[in-house]
Amino acid sequence: MTANVRVKYSGKVNRRIQILRAAEKLMHSRGLTGVTTRQISREVGCSEAALYFHFKGRLELLLAMLEESLPDMLGPLETLRASAGRGSPHRNLAKALRGMFNFHRRVLPATGGLFAEPELLRVYRGSLARQGKGPHLSMAILADYIATEQRLGRIDSAVDGKLASYLFTSASFFRAFMEQFLGRPVHPSWDQFVKQLVPAIAPQTS
């Protein structure tokens, strides 16, 4: 059988990465609960036994896929933190929001499916806790950025930074949800959405 997902590493196929890429592809087309080791092996073009050489079972395989295949949202937010005091706060927040939105749009199929897989959700929570990761960290970076800009007199001091971080995160997540649910881009356009959203949540000082 010819493999549908081919990943080369150092001149040869890296079977472990190949398996993870196949699992991610199937997750997006079938949903997390619909991903089985049999389907993954067919997608890769190998036996199920070959999967168990790299992973103890479906749970370990899916956990590895979530940990290694999904993007990290902290990158755009670390850039935001480094931009405090430079450029326009609204432009800085708009760039960070774009990164958050791209992250939410990609991870929604996995995070939604997690709630139908209680055991996987439990071990994934434990994995995030051990690695010091989670959505609360992203919101903390947003809140810290807003607080820094407030100290510099660039964002209105009346803004509640923690509440603003919730509002930015929830707005990004829900827009991504709407696009996934409807299967098409939503209105207003992204640029118009951000143009209205950012000053409404975190107005700059005049």
Buried (B, 14 or more C-beta within 10 A) or exposed (E): EEBEBEBEEEEEBBBBBBBBBBBBBBBEEBBBEEBBBEBBBBBBBBEEEBBBEBBEEBBBBBBBBBBEBBEEBBEBBBEBBEBBEEEEBBEBBBBBBBBBBBBBBBBBBBBBBBEEBEEBBEBBEEBBEEEEBEEEBBBBBBBBBBBBBBEEEBBBEEBEBBEBBBBBBEBBBEBBBEBBEEEEEBEEEBEEBBBEBBBEBBBBEE
